[in-house]
């Protein structure tokens, strides 16, 4: 299971996301490094662990208030070995093409930003299945966006993100049942968990549920998940590999 750090961009800074209440987000306060500049935060995360991927939520773009395309392109250019997966409220093929032309190789299509399934289908043609993830966004148990994106598993790309927005930054634990349900809906799909991860025990639970990757932010910045735990998962060792105790 891969651990994918998250950076949420708002007003040129990395912010602390909590429960999807975007009007209340404030610049992140990280134990890893002072400040909230995107390049500094990414550098600190990569010092903590050589992550293979990073998830970027461009909150201004998602809300239709500008965006950070040049900032994210600079991050990708500085760290070409890292796959930056970008959710920028992409809702048209032309919008997707602008990000691809800027050098962003991996796009996230968020269900909350869609009016129908045409953008997903178009970007799969533009970028290929391995470079597109569908974020199935839910808030308070209500699926956001077109019902067909949530219900018709045959339309999903190879990766889907179980984004439970009201658990993001909540410390309530991951939505294990939802992750398991999505995995069962389409065998072989790579399900990424998002929202609520508190510590390494949650990572172990996610691994037991067959999660392919998990998005993590607060637990990294608070050092509740440290370099040793990250190395343990990178080596493929987690609690589901251990024999059960007798008795």
C-alpha positions in Angstrom: 0.0 0.0 0.0 1.4 3.4 -1.0 1.1 6.4 1.3 0.5 9.6 -0.7 1.0 12.9 1.0 -1.6 15.7 0.3 -1.1 19.4 -0.2 -4.1 21.6 -0.4 -3.5 24.9 -2.1 -5.4 28.1 -1.4 -4.3 31.6 -2.1 -0.8 30.5 -2.9 -0.3 28.6 0.4 -0.6 25.1 1.6 -3.6 25.0 4.0 -4.9 22.7 6.6 -8.0 21.0 5.2 -10.7 19.9 7.7 -14.0 18.3 7.0 -14.3 19.9 3.5 -15.2 23.3 5.1 -13.1 25.3 2.7 -14.0 28.7 3.8 -12.4 27.9 7.2 -9.1 26.6 6.0 -6.0 28.3 7.3 -2.3 28.1 6.4 -0.8 24.8 7.6 1.2 24.7 10.7 3.6 21.8 10.3 6.0 20.2 12.7 8.2 19.4 9.7 9.1 22.9 8.7 8.0 26.5 9.4 5.8 28.3 6.9 3.3 27.2 4.3 5.0 27.8 0.9 4.2 24.9 -1.5 7.8 24.2 -2.5 9.0 24.2 1.1 6.2 21.9 2.2 6.9 19.4 -0.6 10.6 19.5 0.1 10.0 18.8 3.8 7.7 15.9 3.0 10.3 14.3 0.6 13.0 14.7 3.3 10.7 12.8 5.7 10.3 10.0 3.1 11.0 9.5 -0.7 7.3 9.4 -1.6 6.5 8.3 -5.1 3.4 10.3 -5.5 1.8 13.5 -4.1 -1.8 14.5 -4.3 -2.5 18.2 -4.9 -5.9 19.8 -4.4 -6.1 23.2 -6.0 -8.9 24.6 -4.0 -9.0 27.9 -5.8 -9.5 26.1 -9.1 -12.1 23.8 -7.6 -14.0 26.8 -6.4 -13.7 28.6 -9.7 -11.5 31.3 -8.3 -8.3 31.3 -10.3 -5.8 28.4 -9.6 -2.3 27.3 -9.1 -1.4 25.7 -12.5 2.0 27.4 -12.7 2.8 26.5 -9.1 2.0 22.8 -9.6 3.9 22.7 -12.9 6.9 24.1 -11.0 6.6 21.4 -8.4 6.5 18.7 -11.1 9.5 20.2 -12.9 11.5 20.3 -9.7 10.7 16.8 -8.7 10.1 14.8 -12.0 10.4 11.5 -10.1 7.2 12.2 -8.2 3.8 11.7 -9.7 1.8 14.8 -8.8 -1.9 13.8 -8.9 -3.9 17.0 -9.4 -7.5 17.7 -8.5 -8.3 21.2 -9.9 -12.0 21.0 -10.3 -11.5 19.8 -13.9 -14.9 19.8 -15.6 -14.2 20.1 -19.3 -11.8 18.4 -21.8 -10.3 21.8 -22.6 -9.5 22.4 -18.9 -7.9 19.0 -18.7 -5.8 19.7 -21.8 -4.4 23.0 -20.2 -3.0 21.1 -17.3 -1.6 18.3 -19.4 0.0 20.9 -21.7 1.6 22.6 -18.6 3.4 19.3 -17.8 1.1 17.8 -15.3 1.0 14.1 -16.1 -1.6 12.8 -13.7 -5.1 14.2 -13.3 -7.9 13.6 -10.8 -11.5 14.0 -11.9 -13.5 14.9 -8.9 -17.2 13.8 -9.0 -18.3 17.0 -7.2 -17.1 19.1 -10.1 -18.9 17.1 -12.8 -22.3 17.6 -14.5 -22.1 14.4 -16.6 -19.5 11.7 -17.5 -18.1 13.3 -20.6 -15.1 14.9 -19.0 -14.0 11.6 -17.5 -14.3 9.8 -20.8 -12.5 12.6 -22.7 -9.6 12.8 -20.3 -9.2 9.0 -20.4 -8.7 9.4 -24.1 -6.3 12.3 -23.7 -4.1 11.0 -20.9 -4.7 7.3 -20.7 -6.2 5.2 -17.9 -3.0 4.9 -15.9 -2.8 8.7 -15.6 -6.3 9.4 -14.5 -8.0 8.9 -11.1 -11.7 9.3 -10.4 -12.4 10.8 -7.0 -15.8 9.6 -5.8 -16.7 12.5 -3.5 -19.1 12.0 -0.6 -20.1 14.5 2.1 -22.3 13.4 5.1 -23.0 10.1 3.3 -24.4 11.9 0.2 -22.6 11.2 -3.1 -21.6 14.4 -4.9 -21.9 14.9 -8.6 -23.6 12.7 -11.2 -25.1 9.5 -9.8 -23.8 7.5 -12.8 -20.2 8.1 -11.8 -20.8 6.5 -8.4 -23.1 3.7 -9.6 -21.7 2.6 -12.9 -18.4 0.9 -11.9 -17.8 -0.1 -15.5 -17.0 3.5 -16.3 -14.4 3.9 -13.7 -10.7 4.2 -14.6 -8.1 2.0 -13.0 -7.9 4.2 -9.9 -10.8 5.5 -7.8 -10.4 7.6 -4.7 -12.9 7.1 -1.9 -13.0 10.7 -0.8 -15.1 11.1 2.3 -14.9 14.9 2.7 -16.3 15.2 6.2 -13.5 12.9 7.5 -10.7 14.9 6.0 -8.6 16.4 8.9 -11.2 15.1 11.4 -9.2 12.5 13.3 -12.2 10.2 13.1 -10.5 7.4 11.2 -10.8 6.2 7.6 -14.1 5.1 6.1 -13.1 1.4 5.8 -16.6 0.2 4.9 -16.8 2.5 1.9 -13.4 1.5 0.7 -14.3 -2.2 0.9 -17.6 -1.5 -0.9 -15.9 0.2 -3.8 -13.3 -2.5 -4.1 -16.1 -5.1 -4.2 -18.0 -3.2 -6.9 -15.3 -3.7 -9.4 -12.6 -6.3 -8.7 -9.2 -5.2 -9.7 -9.8 -1.5 -9.4 -7.2 0.4 -7.4 -9.0 2.0 -4.5 -7.3 4.9 -2.7 -8.6 5.9 0.7 -8.9 9.6 1.6 -9.9 11.2 4.9 -9.5 10.5 8.6 -6.1 8.7 8.9 -4.8 9.2 12.4 -1.8 6.9 12.9 -0.1 3.7 11.8 -2.9 1.6 13.2 -5.2 3.2 10.7 -2.7 2.4 8.0 -2.6 -1.3 9.0 -6.4 -1.4 9.0 -6.5 0.1 5.5 -3.9 -2.4 4.3 -6.0 -5.3 5.6 -9.0 -3.9 3.7 -7.0 -4.1 0.4 -6.5 -0.4 0.0 -4.1 0.3 -2.9 -3.0 3.7 -1.6 -4.0 6.2 1.0 -4.0 10.0 1.1 -2.5 11.5 4.3 -1.9 15.0 5.5 -2.4 15.9 9.1 -0.8 12.8 10.6 2.4 13.5 8.6 2.6 17.2 9.7 1.8 16.3 13.3 4.4 13.5 13.2 1.8 10.9 14.3 3.2 8.9 11.4 6.9 9.1 11.3 9.8 8.1 9.0 10.1 4.7 10.6 6.4 3.8 10.0 6.6 5.2 6.4 9.7 3.0 5.8 7.8 -0.1 7.2 5.0 0.4 4.7 7.4 1.1 1.8 9.0 -2.2 2.5 5.7 -4.0 2.3 5.6 -4.9 6.0 2.4 -4.1 7.9 0.2 -5.7 10.5 -1.7 -7.9 8.0 1.6 -9.7 7.3 2.0 -10.8 10.9 0.7 -14.2 12.2 -2.2 -14.0 14.5 -1.5 -14.6 18.2 -2.6 -18.0 19.6 -5.5 -18.1 22.0 
